[in-house]
Amino acid sequence: MQSNEVRWDWCPDKATSNLEKHKVSFDLAAVALDDPWRLTRTDDDADGYREVSIAAVSDEILVIAHTDTELERYSGQMVGRIMSARKAKPFERRAYYNG
């Protein structure tokens, strides 16, 4: 998936199970990650390094777990990996709107 200057990748099987469980596609999550007002924090509870962003796309506020973007060695393009995406809970929507 190409998104402005960043390419977001993901595991196809994980994308399918995420869509079934949360009704949110990783394609939609990739578009949401272009939100200039997204809130992003490091997820200290994760086994490895990852970030969690609250971002808007259309009328939807999403919570997306992803890696930080990094420069891909051979293409020179910024690449990140989406691990999960779901609709925001009410307190997460409030956090997004309150900045």
NUVEXMAR-188304 format. One record per residue (C-alpha): residue in three letters; x, y, z; residue number from 1. Coordinates in Angstrom, 3 decimals, padded with zeros to 6 digits. Layout:
// NUVEXMAR-188304
<'ALA',<X,Y,Z>,NUM> ...
END
This chain:
// NUVEXMAR-188304
<'MET',<000.000,000.000,000.000>,1> <'GLN',<001.392,003.378,-001.020>,2> <'SER',<000.550,006.325,001.182>,3> <'ASN',<001.972,009.789,000.417>,4> <'GLU',<005.680,009.402,001.242>,5> <'VAL',<005.426,006.240,003.358>,6> <'ARG',<004.721,002.711,002.209>,7> <'TRP',<002.828,000.620,004.758>,8> <'ASP',<003.251,-003.153,004.654>,9> <'TRP',<001.493,-005.916,006.569>,10> <'CYS',<001.000,-009.644,006.808>,11> <'PRO',<-001.903,-010.629,004.502>,12> <'ASP',<-003.188,-013.265,006.956>,13> <'LYS',<-003.134,-010.770,009.821>,14> <'ALA',<-004.970,-008.223,007.650>,15> <'THR',<-007.702,-010.763,006.927>,16> <'SER',<-008.147,-011.754,010.569>,17> <'ASN',<-008.110,-008.076,011.641>,18> <'LEU',<-010.864,-007.266,009.131>,19> <'GLU',<-012.976,-010.173,010.391>,20> <'LYS',<-012.450,-009.323,014.062>,21> <'HIS',<-012.486,-005.503,014.025>,22> <'LYS',<-014.179,-004.688,010.691>,23> <'VAL',<-011.280,-002.370,009.797>,24> <'SER',<-009.042,-002.967,006.786>,25> <'PHE',<-005.330,-002.296,006.842>,26> <'ASP',<-005.807,-000.334,003.599>,27> <'LEU',<-008.056,002.074,005.538>,28> <'ALA',<-005.568,002.163,008.412>,29> <'ALA',<-002.770,003.107,006.000>,30> <'VAL',<-004.825,006.061,004.767>,31> <'ALA',<-005.581,007.099,008.361>,32> <'LEU',<-001.870,007.143,009.156>,33> <'ASP',<-001.559,010.084,006.754>,34> <'ASP',<-003.668,012.153,009.172>,35> <'PRO',<-001.555,015.214,010.043>,36> <'TRP',<-003.303,015.448,013.465>,37> <'ARG',<-002.795,011.817,014.464>,38> <'LEU',<-001.655,011.121,018.002>,39> <'THR',<001.187,008.618,018.274>,40> <'ARG',<002.837,007.089,021.320>,41> <'THR',<005.264,004.265,021.970>,42> <'ASP',<003.565,001.089,023.205>,43> <'ASP',<005.542,000.107,026.289>,44> <'ASP',<003.379,-003.001,026.810>,45> <'ALA',<004.351,-004.580,023.492>,46> <'ASP',<006.817,-007.481,023.323>,47> <'GLY',<008.847,-005.602,020.728>,48> <'TYR',<009.035,-001.953,019.714>,49> <'ARG',<005.846,-000.574,018.255>,50> <'GLU',<003.787,002.569,018.195>,51> <'VAL',<000.070,003.139,018.602>,52> <'SER',<-001.622,005.945,016.703>,53> <'ILE',<-005.096,007.420,016.973>,54> <'ALA',<-005.963,008.838,013.574>,55> <'ALA',<-008.957,009.922,011.528>,56> <'VAL',<-010.085,008.902,008.075>,57> <'SER',<-013.436,010.059,006.696>,58> <'ASP',<-015.785,010.011,009.709>,59> <'GLU',<-013.916,007.212,011.482>,60> <'ILE',<-011.361,007.464,014.291>,61> <'LEU',<-009.041,004.448,014.340>,62> <'VAL',<-006.451,003.050,016.737>,63> <'ILE',<-003.567,001.539,014.780>,64> <'ALA',<-000.617,-000.474,016.088>,65> <'HIS',<002.384,-000.157,013.784>,66> <'THR',<006.140,000.054,013.644>,67> <'ASP',<007.936,003.342,013.312>,68> <'THR',<008.825,004.075,009.713>,69> <'GLU',<012.378,003.548,008.575>,70> <'LEU',<014.343,004.006,005.416>,71> <'GLU',<014.294,000.854,003.302>,72> <'ARG',<017.834,-000.049,002.380>,73> <'TYR',<017.440,-000.771,-001.334>,74> <'SER',<014.538,001.424,-002.441>,75> <'GLY',<015.346,004.449,-000.289>,76> <'GLN',<011.635,004.669,000.574>,77> <'MET',<010.194,005.116,004.059>,78> <'VAL',<008.432,001.895,005.101>,79> <'GLY',<006.383,000.911,008.139>,80> <'ARG',<004.396,-002.173,009.125>,81> <'ILE',<000.795,-002.222,010.345>,82> <'MET',<000.063,-004.876,012.967>,83> <'SER',<-003.550,-004.122,013.956>,84> <'ALA',<-006.307,-001.572,013.527>,85> <'ARG',<-009.660,-001.053,015.187>,86> <'LYS',<-012.285,001.624,015.750>,87> <'ALA',<-011.465,003.947,018.629>,88> <'LYS',<-013.257,003.623,021.948>,89> <'PRO',<-015.043,006.737,023.306>,90> <'PHE',<-012.120,007.804,025.530>,91> <'GLU',<-009.737,007.435,022.564>,92> <'ARG',<-012.004,009.560,020.362>,93> <'ARG',<-012.037,012.243,023.091>,94> <'ALA',<-008.246,012.112,023.306>,95> <'TYR',<-007.996,012.574,019.537>,96> <'TYR',<-010.353,015.566,019.489>,97> <'ASN',<-008.725,017.137,022.551>,98> <'GLY',<-005.241,016.737,021.050>,99> 
END
